[in-house]
Amino acid sequence: MAIKISKKIKGYSVQKPEDKAKEAAAPVAAPVAVQEPESNIIHMHEKVERPEVLVGSTYKIKSPLVEHAMYVTINDIVLNPGTEHELRRPFEVFINSKNMDHFQWIVALTRIMSAVFRKGGDVTFLVDEMKAVFDPRGGYFKAGGIYMPSIVAEIGSVVEEHLKSIGMILDPELGEEQKRLIAEKRAAYEARAKKKSSDSGLSGAPAGSGTEGARGADEAVQVTGEGASFPPSATMCFKCNTKATVIMDGCATCLNCGYSKCG
């Protein structure tokens, strides 16, 4: 029987009758199952079409710089639903307000942000870029005593909060040692304020000097265990941008994050 050789011969060997017998007696190996690559997993990219329905959240921004509130809506797309690879990623953003003074830059900002979201990849850099925008007229403190340098920065804070809720940004929690330290600082400050208030009441101070004692009592009451409110005389912390820094033992100490200027 003639066999056509189409490739170059690099070596050869002579097959003997005993070799054929060994091949016939050898057990047939079971076929190995080859796993196909998981090519059906969908990742976020600009060619992903918008579905009919998106899930999202709306956040309210009330800034003293504008008359009317802003409502930021971030819609998410759910990729690979019902599988172990299910992901929720931001797809588009809208900002609505009765105030039309900022209409142009709000429309431009939302369109650019939506385009970045649909590009996919790591979109968390938007948070740092937006929170670094400063208003030349000055910033403001929002509820909770957190300083916002501009309206754009607060929009960036809203985006950060949303990305944390869907798992794109991991919020590092305070360690047990740091939580214990903050609790001790709050308790010590509250005890000192109460002591000042009681000492002022027992010392028989004149009527004009009773304001300081009342102020100390008010500050002690407003310090809560969860840090939701802080003394009105507190200043802004340079680490967490929260108005929660007080003077304790001659050192500036933050009652929100535990930062101390003395180390």
Phi and psi restraints in degrees (value plus and minus 20) as a CYANA .aco file:
   2 ALA   PHI    -104.5   -64.5
   2 ALA   PSI     115.9   155.9
   3 ILE   PHI    -141.7  -101.7
   3 ILE   PSI     108.2   148.2
   4 LYS   PHI    -104.9   -64.9
   4 LYS   PSI     108.2   148.2
   5 ILE   PHI    -121.0   -81.0
   5 ILE   PSI      95.7   135.7
   6 SER   PHI    -121.6   -81.6
   6 SER   PSI     -30.2     9.8
   7 LYS   PHI    -138.3   -98.3
   7 LYS   PSI     141.0   181.0
   8 LYS   PHI     -90.5   -50.5
   8 LYS   PSI     113.2   153.2
   9 ILE   PHI    -100.3   -60.3
   9 ILE   PSI     100.2   140.2
  10 LYS   PHI    -120.6   -80.6
  10 LYS   PSI     -35.1     4.9
  11 GLY   PHI    -196.6  -156.6
  11 GLY   PSI     145.7   185.7
  12 TYR   PHI    -174.2  -134.2
  12 TYR   PSI     143.6   183.6
  13 SER   PHI    -170.2  -130.2
  13 SER   PSI     134.9   174.9
  14 VAL   PHI    -116.3   -76.3
  14 VAL   PSI     105.3   145.3
  15 GLN   PHI    -106.4   -66.4
  15 GLN   PSI     107.8   147.8
  16 LYS   PHI    -119.2   -79.2
  16 LYS   PSI     141.6   181.6
  17 PRO   PHI     -79.2   -39.2
  17 PRO   PSI     -56.6   -16.6
  18 GLU   PHI     -87.7   -47.7
  18 GLU   PSI     -48.1    -8.1
  19 ASP   PHI     -86.8   -46.8
  19 ASP   PSI     -57.9   -17.9
  20 LYS   PHI     -85.8   -45.8
  20 LYS   PSI     -57.9   -17.9
  21 ALA   PHI     -85.7   -45.7
  21 ALA   PSI     -59.1   -19.1
  22 LYS   PHI     -84.9   -44.9
  22 LYS   PSI     -60.6   -20.6
  23 GLU   PHI     -84.3   -44.3
  23 GLU   PSI     -56.7   -16.7
  24 ALA   PHI     -90.7   -50.7
  24 ALA   PSI     -54.7   -14.7
  25 ALA   PHI    -100.5   -60.5
  25 ALA   PSI     -37.5     2.5
  26 ALA   PHI     -89.7   -49.7
  26 ALA   PSI     116.4   156.4
  27 PRO   PHI     -87.0   -47.0
  27 PRO   PSI     127.4   167.4
  28 VAL   PHI     -99.8   -59.8
  28 VAL   PSI     104.7   144.7
  29 ALA   PHI     -90.7   -50.7
  29 ALA   PSI     120.2   160.2
  30 ALA   PHI     -90.3   -50.3
  30 ALA   PSI     121.6   161.6
  31 PRO   PHI     -84.2   -44.2
  31 PRO   PSI     117.8   157.8
  32 VAL   PHI    -106.9   -66.9
  32 VAL   PSI     108.3   148.3
  33 ALA   PHI     -96.2   -56.2
  33 ALA   PSI     100.7   140.7
  34 VAL   PHI    -115.0   -75.0
  34 VAL   PSI     100.4   140.4
  35 GLN   PHI     -99.5   -59.5
  35 GLN   PSI     110.3   150.3
  36 GLU   PHI     -97.8   -57.8
  36 GLU   PSI     125.4   165.4
  37 PRO   PHI     -83.8   -43.8
  37 PRO   PSI     128.4   168.4
  38 GLU   PHI     -97.1   -57.1
  38 GLU   PSI      55.2    95.2
  39 SER   PHI    -104.6   -64.6
  39 SER   PSI     -26.6    13.4
  40 ASN   PHI    -109.5   -69.5
  40 ASN   PSI     -22.4    17.6
  41 ILE   PHI     -92.6   -52.6
  41 ILE   PSI     107.4   147.4
  42 ILE   PHI    -115.8   -75.8
  42 ILE   PSI     105.6   145.6
  43 HIS   PHI    -128.8   -88.8
  43 HIS   PSI     135.4   175.4
  44 MET   PHI     -89.3   -49.3
  44 MET   PSI     105.3   145.3
  45 HIS   PHI    -172.1  -132.1
  45 HIS   PSI     152.3   192.3
  46 GLU   PHI     -90.3   -50.3
  46 GLU   PSI     -34.4     5.6
  47 LYS   PHI    -111.9   -71.9
  47 LYS   PSI     -21.1    18.9
  48 VAL   PHI     -90.1   -50.1
  48 VAL   PSI     103.6   143.6
  49 GLU   PHI     -98.0   -58.0
  49 GLU   PSI     127.6   167.6
  50 ARG   PHI     -93.6   -53.6
  50 ARG   PSI     104.7   144.7
  51 PRO   PHI     -91.5   -51.5
  51 PRO   PSI     150.8   190.8
  52 GLU   PHI     -86.6   -46.6
  52 GLU   PSI     -54.6   -14.6
  53 VAL   PHI    -145.4  -105.4
  53 VAL   PSI     112.7   152.7
  54 LEU   PHI    -142.2  -102.2
  54 LEU   PSI     131.3   171.3
  55 VAL   PHI    -120.6   -80.6
  55 VAL   PSI     126.8   166.8
  56 GLY   PHI    -183.6  -143.6
  56 GLY   PSI    -195.9  -155.9
  57 SER   PHI    -159.3  -119.3
  57 SER   PSI     130.4   170.4
  58 THR   PHI    -138.7   -98.7
  58 THR   PSI     111.5   151.5
  59 TYR   PHI    -139.3   -99.3
  59 TYR   PSI     121.4   161.4
  60 LYS   PHI    -120.2   -80.2
  60 LYS   PSI     113.0   153.0
  61 ILE   PHI    -139.4   -99.4
  61 ILE   PSI      99.6   139.6
  62 LYS   PHI    -138.3   -98.3
  62 LYS   PSI      82.5   122.5
  63 SER   PHI    -126.2   -86.2
  63 SER   PSI     121.2   161.2
  64 PRO   PHI     -89.9   -49.9
  64 PRO   PSI     -29.8    10.2
  65 LEU   PHI     -99.6   -59.6
  65 LEU   PSI     -38.1     1.9
  66 VAL   PHI    -147.0  -107.0
  66 VAL   PSI     135.7   175.7
  67 GLU   PHI     -95.6   -55.6
  67 GLU   PSI     -61.5   -21.5
  68 HIS   PHI    -128.6   -88.6
  68 HIS   PSI     135.2   175.2
  69 ALA   PHI     -93.6   -53.6
  69 ALA   PSI     137.0   177.0
  70 MET   PHI    -130.8   -90.8
  70 MET   PSI     123.7   163.7
  71 TYR   PHI    -140.5  -100.5
  71 TYR   PSI      93.4   133.4
  72 VAL   PHI    -119.3   -79.3
  72 VAL   PSI      98.6   138.6
  73 THR   PHI    -131.4   -91.4
  73 THR   PSI     102.8   142.8
  74 ILE   PHI    -135.9   -95.9
  74 ILE   PSI      97.5   137.5
  75 ASN   PHI    -119.0   -79.0
  75 ASN   PSI     118.6   158.6
  76 ASP   PHI    -134.2   -94.2
  76 ASP   PSI     129.6   169.6
  77 ILE   PHI    -125.1   -85.1
  77 ILE   PSI     118.7   158.7
  78 VAL   PHI    -119.6   -79.6
  78 VAL   PSI      95.0   135.0
  79 LEU   PHI    -115.2   -75.2
  79 LEU   PSI     122.4   162.4
  80 ASN   PHI      31.5    71.5
  80 ASN   PSI      33.1    73.1
  81 PRO   PHI     -84.8   -44.8
  81 PRO   PSI     122.7   162.7
  82 GLY   PHI      59.5    99.5
  82 GLY   PSI     -14.1    25.9
  83 THR   PHI    -139.1   -99.1
  83 THR   PSI     152.8   192.8
  84 GLU   PHI     -91.0   -51.0
  84 GLU   PSI     -32.4     7.6
  85 HIS   PHI    -120.6   -80.6
  85 HIS   PSI       0.7    40.7
  86 GLU   PHI     -85.5   -45.5
  86 GLU   PSI     110.6   150.6
  87 LEU   PHI    -152.8  -112.8
  87 LEU   PSI     128.4   168.4
  88 ARG   PHI    -138.0   -98.0
  88 ARG   PSI      98.4   138.4
  89 ARG   PHI    -147.4  -107.4
  89 ARG   PSI     124.0   164.0
  90 PRO   PHI     -85.5   -45.5
  90 PRO   PSI     119.8   159.8
  91 PHE   PHI    -139.7   -99.7
  91 PHE   PSI     -58.6   -18.6
  92 GLU   PHI    -175.8  -135.8
  92 GLU   PSI     140.0   180.0
  93 VAL   PHI    -159.7  -119.7
  93 VAL   PSI     122.0   162.0
  94 PHE   PHI    -152.2  -112.2
  94 PHE   PSI     127.5   167.5
  95 ILE   PHI    -150.2  -110.2
  95 ILE   PSI     101.4   141.4
  96 ASN   PHI    -136.5   -96.5
  96 ASN   PSI     125.3   165.3
  97 SER   PHI    -184.8  -144.8
  97 SER   PSI     132.9   172.9
  98 LYS   PHI     -93.3   -53.3
  98 LYS   PSI     -42.3    -2.3
  99 ASN   PHI     -97.6   -57.6
  99 ASN   PSI      98.2   138.2
 100 MET   PHI    -115.9   -75.9
 100 MET   PSI     -18.9    21.1
 101 ASP   PHI     -84.3   -44.3
 101 ASP   PSI     -52.8   -12.8
 102 HIS   PHI    -126.2   -86.2
 102 HIS   PSI       2.3    42.3
 103 PHE   PHI     -81.1   -41.1
 103 PHE   PSI     -64.8   -24.8
 104 GLN   PHI     -83.6   -43.6
 104 GLN   PSI     -70.4   -30.4
 105 TRP   PHI     -93.6   -53.6
 105 TRP   PSI     -45.7    -5.7
 106 ILE   PHI     -88.3   -48.3
 106 ILE   PSI     -63.8   -23.8
 107 VAL   PHI     -82.7   -42.7
 107 VAL   PSI     -64.0   -24.0
 108 ALA   PHI     -83.3   -43.3
 108 ALA   PSI     -62.1   -22.1
 109 LEU   PHI     -84.6   -44.6
 109 LEU   PSI     -65.1   -25.1
 110 THR   PHI     -87.0   -47.0
 110 THR   PSI     -56.6   -16.6
 111 ARG   PHI     -87.1   -47.1
 111 ARG   PSI     -61.0   -21.0
 112 ILE   PHI     -86.6   -46.6
 112 ILE   PSI     -63.4   -23.4
 113 MET   PHI     -82.6   -42.6
 113 MET   PSI     -61.9   -21.9
 114 SER   PHI     -83.5   -43.5
 114 SER   PSI     -59.2   -19.2
 115 ALA   PHI     -84.1   -44.1
 115 ALA   PSI     -59.9   -19.9
 116 VAL   PHI     -85.9   -45.9
 116 VAL   PSI     -61.0   -21.0
 117 PHE   PHI     -79.3   -39.3
 117 PHE   PSI     -64.0   -24.0
 118 ARG   PHI     -94.1   -54.1
 118 ARG   PSI     -37.4     2.6
 119 LYS   PHI     -87.9   -47.9
 119 LYS   PSI     -47.7    -7.7
 120 GLY   PHI      62.7   102.7
 120 GLY   PSI    -190.6  -150.6
 121 GLY   PHI      59.6    99.6
 121 GLY   PSI    -177.7  -137.7
 122 ASP   PHI    -105.8   -65.8
 122 ASP   PSI      84.5   124.5
 123 VAL   PHI    -120.4   -80.4
 123 VAL   PSI     -12.9    27.1
 124 THR   PHI     -89.9   -49.9
 124 THR   PSI     -34.4     5.6
 125 PHE   PHI     -84.9   -44.9
 125 PHE   PSI     -42.1    -2.1
 126 LEU   PHI     -79.2   -39.2
 126 LEU   PSI     -54.8   -14.8
 127 VAL   PHI     -81.9   -41.9
 127 VAL   PSI     -69.9   -29.9
 128 ASP   PHI     -85.0   -45.0
 128 ASP   PSI     -59.1   -19.1
 129 GLU   PHI     -86.6   -46.6
 129 GLU   PSI     -61.1   -21.1
 130 MET   PHI     -95.3   -55.3
 130 MET   PSI     -57.4   -17.4
 131 LYS   PHI     -91.4   -51.4
 131 LYS   PSI     -32.4     7.6
 132 ALA   PHI    -112.7   -72.7
 132 ALA   PSI     -14.9    25.1
 133 VAL   PHI    -106.0   -66.0
 133 VAL   PSI     106.0   146.0
 134 PHE   PHI    -132.6   -92.6
 134 PHE   PSI     118.4   158.4
 135 ASP   PHI    -104.7   -64.7
 135 ASP   PSI     106.9   146.9
 136 PRO   PHI     -83.1   -43.1
 136 PRO   PSI     -40.9    -0.9
 137 ARG   PHI    -101.9   -61.9
 137 ARG   PSI     -28.8    11.2
 138 GLY   PHI      88.9   128.9
 138 GLY   PSI     138.3   178.3
 139 GLY   PHI    -115.5   -75.5
 139 GLY   PSI    -177.6  -137.6
 140 TYR   PHI    -178.3  -138.3
 140 TYR   PSI     144.3   184.3
 141 PHE   PHI    -120.8   -80.8
 141 PHE   PSI     107.4   147.4
 142 LYS   PHI    -112.8   -72.8
 142 LYS   PSI     158.8   198.8
 143 ALA   PHI     -76.4   -36.4
 143 ALA   PSI     114.0   154.0
 144 GLY   PHI      79.1   119.1
 144 GLY   PSI     -24.5    15.5
 145 GLY   PHI      59.6    99.6
 145 GLY   PSI      -0.7    39.3
 146 ILE   PHI    -110.7   -70.7
 146 ILE   PSI     108.4   148.4
 147 TYR   PHI    -101.1   -61.1
 147 TYR   PSI     112.2   152.2
 148 MET   PHI    -138.6   -98.6
 148 MET   PSI      98.5   138.5
 149 PRO   PHI     -92.2   -52.2
 149 PRO   PSI     -35.4     4.6
 150 SER   PHI    -188.1  -148.1
 150 SER   PSI     150.1   190.1
 151 ILE   PHI     -86.4   -46.4
 151 ILE   PSI     -59.0   -19.0
 152 VAL   PHI     -81.3   -41.3
 152 VAL   PSI     -58.0   -18.0
 153 ALA   PHI     -84.6   -44.6
 153 ALA   PSI     -57.8   -17.8
 154 GLU   PHI     -90.5   -50.5
 154 GLU   PSI     -54.0   -14.0
 155 ILE   PHI     -82.5   -42.5
 155 ILE   PSI     -60.1   -20.1
 156 GLY   PHI     -83.4   -43.4
 156 GLY   PSI     -56.2   -16.2
 157 SER   PHI     -85.3   -45.3
 157 SER   PSI     -56.6   -16.6
 158 VAL   PHI     -85.4   -45.4
 158 VAL   PSI     -62.8   -22.8
 159 VAL   PHI     -82.2   -42.2
 159 VAL   PSI     -59.5   -19.5
 160 GLU   PHI     -82.3   -42.3
 160 GLU   PSI     -64.4   -24.4
 161 GLU   PHI     -81.0   -41.0
 161 GLU   PSI     -59.5   -19.5
 162 HIS   PHI     -89.6   -49.6
 162 HIS   PSI     -62.7   -22.7
 163 LEU   PHI     -85.1   -45.1
 163 LEU   PSI     -50.4   -10.4
 164 LYS   PHI     -88.2   -48.2
 164 LYS   PSI     -57.4   -17.4
 165 SER   PHI     -88.8   -48.8
 165 SER   PSI     -47.7    -7.7
 166 ILE   PHI    -119.1   -79.1
 166 ILE   PSI     -17.1    22.9
 167 GLY   PHI      69.7   109.7
 167 GLY   PSI     -11.1    28.9
 168 MET   PHI    -100.6   -60.6
 168 MET   PSI     -46.9    -6.9
 169 ILE   PHI    -140.9  -100.9
 169 ILE   PSI     106.0   146.0
 170 LEU   PHI    -111.4   -71.4
 170 LEU   PSI     104.6   144.6
 171 ASP   PHI    -108.5   -68.5
 171 ASP   PSI      89.4   129.4
 172 PRO   PHI     -87.3   -47.3
 172 PRO   PSI     105.8   145.8
 173 GLU   PHI    -104.0   -64.0
 173 GLU   PSI     134.0   174.0
 174 LEU   PHI     -89.2   -49.2
 174 LEU   PSI     122.7   162.7
 175 GLY   PHI     -91.1   -51.1
 175 GLY   PSI     143.2   183.2
 176 GLU   PHI     -81.9   -41.9
 176 GLU   PSI     -57.8   -17.8
 177 GLU   PHI     -85.1   -45.1
 177 GLU   PSI     -60.3   -20.3
 178 GLN   PHI     -90.4   -50.4
 178 GLN   PSI     -58.7   -18.7
 179 LYS   PHI     -82.3   -42.3
 179 LYS   PSI     -61.3   -21.3
 180 ARG   PHI     -84.8   -44.8
 180 ARG   PSI     -59.6   -19.6
 181 LEU   PHI     -84.2   -44.2
 181 LEU   PSI     -63.4   -23.4
 182 ILE   PHI     -83.9   -43.9
 182 ILE   PSI     -62.1   -22.1
 183 ALA   PHI     -82.2   -42.2
 183 ALA   PSI     -59.3   -19.3
 184 GLU   PHI     -86.4   -46.4
 184 GLU   PSI     -61.1   -21.1
 185 LYS   PHI     -84.5   -44.5
 185 LYS   PSI     -62.2   -22.2
 186 ARG   PHI     -83.9   -43.9
 186 ARG   PSI     -64.3   -24.3
 187 ALA   PHI     -83.8   -43.8
 187 ALA   PSI     -60.3   -20.3
 188 ALA   PHI     -86.0   -46.0
 188 ALA   PSI     -60.1   -20.1
 189 TYR   PHI     -87.6   -47.6
 189 TYR   PSI     -61.2   -21.2
 190 GLU   PHI     -85.4   -45.4
 190 GLU   PSI     -61.6   -21.6
 191 ALA   PHI     -84.2   -44.2
 191 ALA   PSI     -59.0   -19.0
 192 ARG   PHI     -86.1   -46.1
 192 ARG   PSI     -59.5   -19.5
 193 ALA   PHI     -86.3   -46.3
 193 ALA   PSI     -61.0   -21.0
 194 LYS   PHI     -85.9   -45.9
 194 LYS   PSI     -58.0   -18.0
 195 LYS   PHI     -85.5   -45.5
 195 LYS   PSI     -61.4   -21.4
 196 LYS   PHI     -82.9   -42.9
 196 LYS   PSI     -59.4   -19.4
 197 SER   PHI     -84.9   -44.9
 197 SER   PSI     -64.7   -24.7
 198 SER   PHI     -87.9   -47.9
 198 SER   PSI     -58.5   -18.5
 199 ASP   PHI     -84.6   -44.6
 199 ASP   PSI     -57.7   -17.7
 200 SER   PHI     -87.8   -47.8
 200 SER   PSI     -54.0   -14.0
 201 GLY   PHI     -94.1   -54.1
 201 GLY   PSI     -52.1   -12.1
 202 LEU   PHI    -106.8   -66.8
 202 LEU   PSI     -39.2     0.8
 203 SER   PHI    -101.3   -61.3
 203 SER   PSI     -26.2    13.8
 204 GLY   PHI      47.0    87.0
 204 GLY   PSI      22.1    62.1
 205 ALA   PHI     -88.9   -48.9
 205 ALA   PSI     132.8   172.8
 206 PRO   PHI     -84.5   -44.5
 206 PRO   PSI     143.8   183.8
 207 ALA   PHI     -81.1   -41.1
 207 ALA   PSI     -54.6   -14.6
 208 GLY   PHI     -88.2   -48.2
 208 GLY   PSI     -42.4    -2.4
 209 SER   PHI    -117.0   -77.0
 209 SER   PSI     -15.6    24.4
 210 GLY   PHI     -95.9   -55.9
 210 GLY   PSI     -29.1    10.9
 211 THR   PHI     -85.7   -45.7
 211 THR   PSI     -59.1   -19.1
 212 GLU   PHI     -84.3   -44.3
 212 GLU   PSI     -59.7   -19.7
 213 GLY   PHI     -85.7   -45.7
 213 GLY   PSI     -62.1   -22.1
 214 ALA   PHI     -83.9   -43.9
 214 ALA   PSI     -59.0   -19.0
 215 ARG   PHI     -82.1   -42.1
 215 ARG   PSI     -62.2   -22.2
 216 GLY   PHI     -83.4   -43.4
 216 GLY   PSI     -58.0   -18.0
 217 ALA   PHI     -86.5   -46.5
 217 ALA   PSI     -60.9   -20.9
 218 ASP   PHI     -83.4   -43.4
 218 ASP   PSI     -61.8   -21.8
 219 GLU   PHI     -84.6   -44.6
 219 GLU   PSI     -58.8   -18.8
 220 ALA   PHI     -85.2   -45.2
 220 ALA   PSI     -57.9   -17.9
 221 VAL   PHI     -89.3   -49.3
 221 VAL   PSI     -55.7   -15.7
 222 GLN   PHI     -98.2   -58.2
 222 GLN   PSI     -33.1     6.9
 223 VAL   PHI    -101.0   -61.0
 223 VAL   PSI      97.6   137.6
 224 THR   PHI    -128.8   -88.8
 224 THR   PSI     141.4   181.4
 225 GLY   PHI     -87.7   -47.7
 225 GLY   PSI     -47.1    -7.1
 226 GLU   PHI    -111.0   -71.0
 226 GLU   PSI     -24.2    15.8
 227 GLY   PHI      55.8    95.8
 227 GLY   PSI       1.9    41.9
 228 ALA   PHI     -90.7   -50.7
 228 ALA   PSI     -48.8    -8.8
 229 SER   PHI    -158.4  -118.4
 229 SER   PSI     136.6   176.6
 230 PHE   PHI    -154.6  -114.6
 230 PHE   PSI     145.8   185.8
 231 PRO   PHI     -76.2   -36.2
 231 PRO   PSI     120.6   160.6
 232 PRO   PHI     -83.7   -43.7
 232 PRO   PSI     -41.6    -1.6
 233 SER   PHI    -106.4   -66.4
 233 SER   PSI     -18.8    21.2
 234 ALA   PHI     -88.5   -48.5
 234 ALA   PSI     131.7   171.7
 235 THR   PHI    -130.6   -90.6
 235 THR   PSI     152.5   192.5
 236 MET   PHI     -95.6   -55.6
 236 MET   PSI     117.3   157.3
 237 CYS   PHI    -103.9   -63.9
 237 CYS   PSI     114.2   154.2
 238 PHE   PHI     -97.5   -57.5
 238 PHE   PSI     -31.2     8.8
 239 LYS   PHI    -114.2   -74.2
 239 LYS   PSI     -68.1   -28.1
 240 CYS   PHI    -128.0   -88.0
 240 CYS   PSI     -18.2    21.8
 241 ASN   PHI      36.0    76.0
 241 ASN   PSI      14.7    54.7
 242 THR   PHI    -134.2   -94.2
 242 THR   PSI     120.2   160.2
 243 LYS   PHI     -99.0   -59.0
 243 LYS   PSI      58.1    98.1
 244 ALA   PHI    -162.5  -122.5
 244 ALA   PSI      -4.1    35.9
 245 THR   PHI    -112.0   -72.0
 245 THR   PSI     106.1   146.1
 246 VAL   PHI    -146.2  -106.2
 246 VAL   PSI     144.4   184.4
 247 ILE   PHI    -113.5   -73.5
 247 ILE   PSI      97.3   137.3
 248 MET   PHI    -150.0  -110.0
 248 MET   PSI     105.4   145.4
 249 ASP   PHI      35.3    75.3
 249 ASP   PSI      17.1    57.1
 250 GLY   PHI      55.0    95.0
 250 GLY   PSI      -3.7    36.3
 251 CYS   PHI    -156.0  -116.0
 251 CYS   PSI     119.4   159.4
 252 ALA   PHI     -92.7   -52.7
 252 ALA   PSI     101.5   141.5
 253 THR   PHI    -150.5  -110.5
 253 THR   PSI     114.2   154.2
 254 CYS   PHI    -109.6   -69.6
 254 CYS   PSI     108.0   148.0
 255 LEU   PHI    -106.2   -66.2
 255 LEU   PSI     -18.8    21.2
 256 ASN   PHI    -122.1   -82.1
 256 ASN   PSI     -66.5   -26.5
 257 CYS   PHI    -134.8   -94.8
 257 CYS   PSI     -27.8    12.2
 258 GLY   PHI      66.4   106.4
 258 GLY   PSI     -16.6    23.4
 259 TYR   PHI     -85.0   -45.0
 259 TYR   PSI     116.7   156.7
 260 SER   PHI    -149.0  -109.0
 260 SER   PSI     114.8   154.8
 261 LYS   PHI     -88.9   -48.9
 261 LYS   PSI     -41.7    -1.7
 262 CYS   PHI    -109.3   -69.3
 262 CYS   PSI     -19.6    20.4
